[in-house]
Amino acid sequence: MPKVLYSPASPYSAKVRMAAAFAGIDLSAETIDTNADPALLIDNNPLGKIPVLLTDEGQPVYDSRAIIQYLNRESRNALFPRNPLKRLEAERLEALADGLCDCLLAQVYERRFRPEEKIHTPWIDRQWEKATRVLDSLNANPPGLPKKITAGQIALRACLGYLDLRFAGQWERGRTRLTRWTKRFDDKFPELVPYLPQ
């Protein structure tokens, strides 16, 4: 059985685990502390980043988007439409959700790893500005939720789960369409909820 090295709080890990569950691919999972640089992680991804998928053959696949592509091939296109335009739409939504996560994590890491006197507030403000632009755009035009969702919708739900974890009370106001979208997603796909960031 393939194994994923992950962190419970990571939105990228959540995306991969949710996608595997949706695609019907069983994964074993091992929690990793990236700050400790464990050999299991470093030996399989010299970047020391999670998630990392270890295939049945022991081959590592890293970066959540590369893992998603691997899962899509293994599941015979369970995560992306075959139609090129619809596939591009799904890939674009995944990229937008991942980019939003990048902005959020930049803020978290700035506060977590720098001494208080060295925290660069303009950098944090700039990342939040990018994040709010994305959230406003998604709120104005939330993606559909058909029975067969894509990696794009899964990535977005994982990202919004990370917002709930780290930025609760800071992102929801004025974005009722997007908050309703998360509830509809959870109601339609309750089996994916346990994999959200926590």
C-alpha positions in Angstrom: 0.0 0.0 0.0 1.4 3.5 -0.8 2.3 5.6 2.1 2.0 9.4 2.5 4.3 11.3 4.8 2.3 14.3 6.1 1.4 16.8 8.7 -2.1 17.0 10.0 -2.2 20.8 9.7 -0.8 21.0 6.2 -3.3 22.0 3.5 -1.2 20.3 0.9 -1.2 17.1 2.8 -5.0 17.4 3.3 -5.4 17.9 -0.5 -3.5 14.8 -1.3 -5.2 12.6 1.3 -8.7 13.9 0.3 -7.9 13.3 -3.4 -6.7 9.7 -2.7 -9.9 9.0 -0.7 -12.1 10.5 -3.5 -10.2 8.5 -6.1 -10.5 5.2 -4.1 -6.8 4.8 -3.5 -5.9 3.5 -0.1 -2.9 5.2 1.5 -1.2 4.5 4.8 -0.2 7.7 6.5 2.7 8.7 8.7 2.9 12.0 10.6 6.2 13.8 10.1 7.8 16.7 12.0 9.5 18.6 9.2 11.5 20.7 11.8 13.2 17.6 13.0 14.5 16.6 9.5 13.8 12.9 10.0 15.7 10.6 7.8 12.6 9.0 6.4 11.6 12.4 5.0 15.1 13.7 3.9 16.0 10.4 2.3 12.8 10.6 0.2 12.7 14.4 -0.5 15.9 16.3 0.0 13.8 19.5 0.2 12.5 18.2 3.5 8.9 19.2 2.6 5.7 17.3 2.9 3.6 15.7 1.6 5.7 12.9 0.1 4.0 9.8 -1.4 6.0 6.5 -1.3 4.7 4.2 -4.0 4.4 0.5 -3.6 7.7 0.2 -5.4 9.3 2.6 -2.8 9.6 5.5 -5.3 9.1 8.9 -3.7 6.7 11.4 -5.3 6.8 14.9 -3.9 5.1 18.2 -4.3 1.4 18.0 -3.8 0.6 18.7 -7.4 2.9 16.0 -8.7 1.3 13.6 -6.2 -2.2 14.6 -7.5 -1.1 13.9 -11.0 0.3 10.5 -9.9 -3.0 9.7 -8.1 -4.9 10.8 -11.2 -3.0 8.4 -13.4 -3.3 5.5 -10.9 -7.1 6.0 -10.7 -7.6 6.4 -14.5 -8.6 10.1 -14.4 -10.7 10.1 -11.3 -9.4 13.6 -10.4 -9.4 15.5 -13.7 -11.8 15.6 -16.6 -10.7 14.2 -19.9 -12.0 17.3 -21.8 -9.0 19.6 -22.2 -10.9 22.8 -21.4 -12.5 21.4 -18.3 -9.2 19.9 -17.2 -7.5 23.3 -17.6 -10.3 24.8 -15.4 -9.6 22.2 -12.7 -5.8 22.7 -12.9 -6.3 26.4 -12.7 -8.5 26.1 -9.6 -5.9 23.8 -8.0 -3.1 26.3 -8.8 -5.2 29.2 -7.3 -5.9 27.3 -4.1 -2.3 26.3 -3.8 -1.2 29.9 -4.3 -3.6 31.0 -1.7 -2.1 28.5 0.7 1.4 29.8 -0.1 0.3 33.3 0.9 -1.3 32.0 4.2 1.7 29.9 5.1 4.1 32.8 4.4 2.2 34.7 7.1 2.2 31.9 9.6 5.9 31.2 9.1 6.8 34.9 9.4 5.2 35.0 12.8 6.3 31.6 13.9 10.0 31.6 13.0 11.1 35.2 13.4 11.8 37.0 16.7 8.9 39.4 17.3 11.1 42.5 16.7 12.1 41.1 13.3 8.6 40.3 12.0 8.1 42.3 8.8 4.6 43.6 9.0 4.5 44.9 5.4 5.3 41.4 4.1 2.5 39.9 6.1 0.1 42.7 4.9 1.1 42.0 1.3 0.4 38.3 1.6 -2.9 39.0 3.3 -3.8 41.4 0.4 -3.1 38.7 -2.1 -5.2 36.2 0.0 -8.2 38.5 0.2 -8.1 39.2 -3.5 -8.3 35.4 -4.2 -11.0 34.9 -1.6 -13.1 37.8 -3.0 -12.8 36.4 -6.5 -13.8 32.9 -5.3 -16.7 34.3 -3.3 -17.9 36.2 -6.4 -17.8 33.1 -8.5 -17.6 29.9 -6.4 -16.8 26.7 -8.4 -19.6 24.2 -9.0 -20.0 21.1 -6.9 -21.0 18.3 -9.2 -21.2 14.7 -8.1 -17.8 14.1 -9.7 -15.6 16.9 -8.3 -12.0 17.5 -9.5 -8.6 18.0 -7.8 -9.4 21.7 -8.1 -12.5 21.6 -5.8 -10.6 19.3 -3.4 -7.6 21.7 -3.3 -9.9 24.6 -2.5 -11.7 22.8 0.3 -8.3 21.8 1.8 -7.2 25.5 1.6 -10.4 26.8 3.2 -9.9 24.2 5.9 -6.5 25.7 6.6 -8.1 29.1 6.8 -10.5 27.8 9.4 -7.6 26.3 11.3 -5.2 29.3 11.3 -7.4 32.3 10.4 -10.8 31.6 11.9 -12.8 34.8 12.2 -10.5 36.7 9.9 -11.7 35.5 6.4 -15.4 34.7 6.6 -17.0 38.1 6.9 -18.6 39.3 3.7 -17.9 35.9 2.0 -21.1 34.1 2.6 -21.2 32.4 -0.8 -17.8 30.8 -0.1 -18.7 29.8 3.5 -21.9 28.2 2.1 -19.8 26.4 -0.5 -17.7 24.8 2.2 -20.8 23.6 4.0 -22.2 22.2 0.8 -18.9 20.4 0.1 -18.9 18.8 3.5 -22.5 17.8 3.2 -22.0 16.2 -0.2 -18.6 14.6 0.6 -18.6 13.8 4.4 -16.1 11.0 3.8 -13.5 13.7 2.9 -14.0 15.9 6.0 -11.8 13.8 8.4 -8.8 14.7 6.2 -9.2 18.5 6.5 -6.3 20.4 8.2 -6.4 20.0 12.0 
